[in-house]
Amino acid sequence: MASLFVRDTAGHIMLAPRLFLTSTHFLQRYTCKISAAVEPDVLADLEQANIKPRKHPGIIRPNHVELPKQLSDTLKRIVGDHPVRKVLRDSQMLNHYIKSRHPPPTPLEIENKKRLIVEEVNSKMSLERLATLSEEEAARWKRKRELEINKRLGQRTYAWKPIEYGAYEAIVYAVARAAQEYAVMRRVLTELQLRDAHFNPRSYFDFGSGIGTGMWAASELWRESIFEYYNVDRSREMNELSELILQQGQENKQVALRNVFYRQFLPAIDTKYDLVIISHTLFELADKQQRLEILLNLWRKCDGYMVIVEEGTRRGSELVNEARQYLLRAEDEHQGHTLAPCPHDLRCPRLNDLADRTPCNFEISYAPLRLSSDSASDRQSSVYSYAILKKGAIADATQQWPRIVRPTLVRSKHSICRLCTQTGNLQEVIFTASKHGKAAYSCARVSRWGDRLPMALGTPQVKQSKSKSEPTEQSELA
């Protein structure tokens, strides 16, 4: 067999330009092919030109969201006499802080970090030295050692604290977050409406309602059916601002929505609600035990769908999936199931791989609130993580369609989709018209991050072949 390496004229070692194999060696060639069968009804509509590929039923809209003009004008009115530059600067700082947040560290996480730090300190300040010191010196040395351990622990432990919102801070939050949170909620709730056209909620419950972005989106989609909006936020100023926004910034104006209620604490009564929301709130809860207790309380109040939304960071994704897995295992009269984004009820495959620090998230484009001509561009994007859980069985024949979990790579004569499948695995599929058919290839080519593919994927097939008896040119390495 020819050598993999050769020397150039200067004597340097380099890869040989070609690799040849003789008949005494076997070429291990692995090819991975995954079949993709488009749903029969969708396939028929595509072939008969009843629908175009870019409008196949797995497409999730909208991809770009703008605040309704009435809301945008109201938010500008509410800023009032506050200096615009200061409000914009503070809103940018708040937005950056929220996006970089971690949940409170658990006692176990702190204990593990301290154990590692103690091992580090022991390597420099060995306990064996105590035997050579006097009692007074030993006491002083122990104090120094303990201070070093606590110093390092403080440097490596996230210093979580709740965000307190007063009247001004609530306005800053509205300027910083209203447009993007509304866009996320509009996208998530629109998917729920598309997936279950028969769902017409009569009651709405939002824990951590903030300025009411979830209520805005829900009221636009189900205004005729929702009879009661129940908002809970521990900040009285947030509740007051949310109500003022519904009054279009005029305190004496009547609220356009029916039966809107505000509370600072969860109600003790066991009233059921058709739609329960907990959006951008999990980071604000003091510890894991409190998170799980509140989630279970909300789940028991749910009589339809529960929607969980967080920042699309690694930590945000972990919190959403922690909540999802906990509620799916919760003992309840009706077992829960995942409607979106997962095509399964299994653990998120991204979290199964501890070496993979990639979050399970999705992207939305939105138009930011413009308070001045130089405030921001007309188009920004944000990533979010979410879960839509259904109380009881899901009557959706499309539930097992694979979800695109990263941007589609559109190339010449092929498209690459990274998918989350019904088996709870991540699968990359290279779609071509010759291997998968024109319908599957066209659907994959126009689908984007967050969409679903209306097809069933086969099991990956690995084929191993031997080389020919004659020398074979395997690859060009030059």
N, C-alpha and C positions, 0 to 999 in steps of 0.2 A: 504494500500500500504506500502511496506517495506520502511524504512528510507534510504535516500541517504547516510547517514553518520553513522559510528559506532565508538566506542572507543576501542583502543587496550589495551593490558594488563597494559601498563604504564599510561593509562588514556588519551592518545592523541586522538584527533578527526581525523578520516581518512575516505576516500570514501569507501562505502560498495563494496565488490568485485563483486556483481551481483545486478541487478535491475530487479524486477518482477512487472508485472502489473496484476491486477485482472480484472474480467469481467466488473467491473463498470467504468473502465478507458479505454480510447481509445489511441491506439498507433498511433502517427502521423509519418508515414513513407513517405518521399518524394524521388522519384527516377526521375532523369533527363535523358532522352534519346533523342538523336539527330540523325535523319536518315542522311545517306550520300549516295547519288546516284552518282556513277562514270559515267562520260560522256560515252554515248553508244559506240562511236568510240574507245575511250581509253579502255573501258571494253572489247570490242571485240578483240583488239590487245593483251591485257593481257591474255585473255582466250585462244587465239590461239598461244600464245608464240611468237608473232611477235615482241614484245618489252618486256624487263624485267622491273619489278617495279622500279628499281633504275635508269631507263632511261625514266620514264614517262614524258610527255610533260610539266609538271609543274616544273620540276627541272631546276634551274638556275645555270649555270656555268659561269666562273670558281669560285672555292672556294679558290684557292691559286694562286697568280699571282707573277711572277718574271719579273723584268725589262729585256727587250731584251739585249743580250750581248753587242750589239753595243752601246746602250744608257748607259749601266753600264760602259763600257770602256771609253766612252766620258766624263761622269761625273767625273771619276777618273782623267782623263787627265786635265780637267778644274780646279780641285783643285790645280794642279801645285805645286808651291813652298810653298804654305801656310802650316804652321805646322799642321800636321794631328791631333795631340792631341787637339790643340786649336780649330780646325774646328769641331771636334767631340763633344767637350765640349759645344761649342757655339750652335751647332745644337740641342743638347739635351735640352738646356735651351730654345731655340726658340720653339721647338716642344711642350714642356711643357706649355709655355706661350700661344701658339695658342690654345691648347686643353682646357685651363682654361679660355678663353676669354668670356666676356659678351658683348652684344651689348650696344651702348650708352643708358643711361637711358632717358626715355621720360620726358618732363616737368611734366606730370601728376604723374608719379612714384615719381619724386623728391618732388612734392607738397604733396603727400600722406605721404611720409616718414617724411617730415618736420612737418606735422600736428601731427603725432604720437609723434615725438620728443618734440614738444612744450607742448603737454599734459604731457609728462614725466617730463620736466623741471618745468612746473607749479606746479607739485605736491611737488617739493622741493623748488622752488623759486616762491612762490605765488605772484600774482599781488596785492593782498590785502595789502601787506607789504608797497607798495608805499605811502599809506596814512600816514604812521608813519615816513617817511623819509623827510629830507630837500630836497630842489630842487637839490643841488649839489650831495647829497648822492643818490637821486633817479636816476639822470643821470648816475652816476658811476655804480649803481646796474643794470640799463638797459643794459649798455655796457657789463657788466659781463655776464648777462643772454643771450644776443645775441651771445657772443663769445662761450658760452657753447652749444647753439643750433647749431651754425655753425660747431663746433668741432664734435659733434655727427653726424651731417648730412654728414660731410666729411668722417667719419669713416665707415658709412653705405651705402655710394653711390659709385658705381663702377667708378673708375677714368679711363674712356675710353680715349684712344688716338690712332691715326693711327700709323701703323708700317711703318717706312721709310726704304726703301731698297736701299742701295748704292751698289757698285760693290762687296765688300766683303760680305755684308749681303745677297745679291742674291745668292752667292755661298753657304753660310751657309744654306739658305732656300732649295737649290737644294739637298744638302746632307741630310738635316733633313726630307724633305717632298716628294722628287721625287718618291721614291718607293711606299709609301702608297697612295699618290694621284693618281699615275698611276694605281695602283691596283683597287682603287675605281672606277675610270673612265672607266677602262676596263670592270669591272663587270657591271656597269650601262649601258654603251653603248652596251655591248654584249646582255643584256636583250632586249634593244630596237631593235637590229637587229633580235633577235629570234622572238620577238612578231610581227614585221612587216617586213617580208622577202622582200616585194616589195619596201621598203624605201631605195632608193639609192640617198643620198643627193649630190647635185651639189655644194652647197656652205656651208661654216662653219663659224660661228661667235662666238668668245669667249670673254666675258667681264670679266676682271680680270684674264687674261690668264696666268700671272706669267711666269714660265719657260716653259710652253707649254705642260703640262702633258695631258690635254684634247686633244690637237692636235695630240700627239703621239698615243693615243688610237684610235681616230677617223680615222687617216690615216692608221692604221693597218686593220681596219674593212672595210673601204670604200675608199681605196687608188685609185681604178680605177675610181670611180664616182666623188669624190670631186675635183672640178676644182679650187676653191678659198678658202684660209684660211685667215680669217680676225681676228687679235688678238689685243685687246685693254687692256693696263695696264698703269696706271699712272706713274709707275717707268720706266724711260728710261733704267736704268741698267738691270732691269728684261727683257725688250724687247731685249736688246743686248745679254744677256746671252741665252735667248731662241733661238735667231738666231744662236749664236755660237754653241749651242748644235746640231742644225740641220746641221751645217757644220762640225760636228764631232770634234769640238774643234780646227779646223784649219780655220783661218779667211778668207783665200783666196779660200777655197773650195766651190764649188757650192752646193746650197741646193737641196736635192733630191726631195722635194715636189714641186708641181706646184703652182705658184701665192700665195706666203705667204706674207702677209702685216702686218705691225705693226703700231699702233697709240697709243697715250697717252690719247686720249679723244674720247668719242662717236662721230661718224660722224653725221653731221646734215642732210645728205641726207636720204631719206626713202627707201633705198635699202632693198629688202627682202632676207632672208637667209633660207635655208631648215632646218638647224640644228643650234640652238642657245644654248650656254652654259653659265651658270654663276655658277662657282664652287669655293667654299671656298673664297668667296668675300663679302658676305652680312655683315660679322662682321666688314669689313673695311669701311663701309659707315657711314657717320657722324650722321645720325638720321633717324627716321622712314620715314619722308617725302621724304628724298633723296632716301631711299631704294625703296619706292613705285613708285617714279617718274622714276627711272632707270629701274625697273621691267616692268613698262608699256611701256617705250621706247623700251626695248628689245622684249616685246611681240608683239609690232606693227611691228618690223622687222622680226618676225618669220613667216615663210610660211610653216612650217611643224611641227617639234617637238622642245620643249624648255626643257632643262634639268637643274635642280637646285640641287646643292649638297652642303652639309655643314658637319661640324663635328657632330658626333652622340651624342653630349651632349644634356642635356635638352634645353639649350638655342639655340643650333644649330637646334634641331628639331622644336622648336617654330618658328624660322626664316623661315625655309623651309615651314612650314604649313601656316604661315602668307602670304608668297609669293604665295603659291598654292591657297589659298582661295581668295586672292585679284585678281589674274589673272582669276580665274574661274568666278568671278562676273564682270570682266571688260567689258565695252561696246565695242564691236568689231564687225567687219563684220562677223567673224566666231566665234561662241562660243567655248570655250575651254573645254576639258575633260581630266581626269586623266587616263593615261595608266598604270602607276606604281608609287609607290608600292600599292596604294589603289585600291580595287575593286569597288570603288564608288567615287562620286564627293562631298560627304558630309564632314563635319568637322571631323578632326581626333578624334576618340573616346577617345584617351588618353588625349587630351587637353580639352575634355568636362568635365572631372572629375578634378576639381581644387585640390582635395586632392591627386591625383595621380601624383607624380613627376617623373614618369618613361618616358623617351623619346621614341619616335617612331624611332628606329634605327636598323641597320643591321651590320653584322660583315663580315670582309674580312681578309683573311690571306695573308701575302706577305713576300717576301724575302728582307730584308733591304739591302741598299747599303753598301758594305764592303770596307772600305778604308785601313784596317789593319787586321791582323790575330786575334786580340783580340777586334775588334770593336763592334760586335753584334752577336746574334745568327742567325741561318739560317732561322728562322721562327718567325714572329711577327704578331700580329693582331691589327686591328683598327676598330672602329665603325663609321658609317656614317649615315646621314639622306639624303634622296633624294626625288625628284618628277620628273616624266616625263609627260609633258603636251602636248597634241595634239591640234593643231589648226583645228577646225572643228570636224566632226564625227569620231569615232573610228570604223573601220571595223575589229573587233576582237571578234569572238564568245566566246573566253575564258576569256574575260574581267572580268566577275563576279566570277571567281574562287577565293576561299578564300586564303589569304596569311598567311603563318606561320610567326608570329611576335616575337617569342621567341624560344629558343632551344627546340627541340622535346625531350620529356622524354620517352626513350625507356625502358620498363619494361617487366617483364615476362608475356607473353600472352596479353599484351596491350601496347598501346603507347598513350601519352598525347600530344595533339597539341593545342597551343594557337593561335587563328586565328583572323584575321580581315575580316569581312564578307561584302557582298554586301549591307547589310542594314546599314552599318556604325557602327557596334557593335563589341566588342571584345567577342569572344566565345571560351571557353575551351571544347574540345571534347576528350573523352576517346575512342579510337578506339580498337575494338576487332574483331576477325574473326567471332565470333558467332553472334554478333549484327549487324555488318556492312558489312559482307562478306569478303572473302579472298582478293579480288582485292583492296577494300578501305583500309583494314587493312595493306596490303603489301605496298601500296603507302604511307600511313601515316608513316609507320615504317622506310622507307628509306629517307624520306624527311627531310630537315634541315631548320634551321632559314633562312628566306628569300625566300624559295621555295613557290610554289603555289600547292594546291591540285586540281587535275582535277575532281572535283565533285561538286554537288550542295547539300548544307546542308538544312535539314528540320527545322521546327520550334521546339524549345525545348518543350518537353511534360513533364508536372509535374503530377505525379500520387500520389494520397493520398489513403491510405488503412487503414482499422481498424484492431485492434488486434483481435485475436481469443478469444472466451469466456473463455477459460482456461487460467490460468496464463502462461505468455510467457516470456522466457528469452530474454531480449532486448540486453544487451551488457555486456561485461566483463570489469570492470574498474580497476581491481587489476593490 
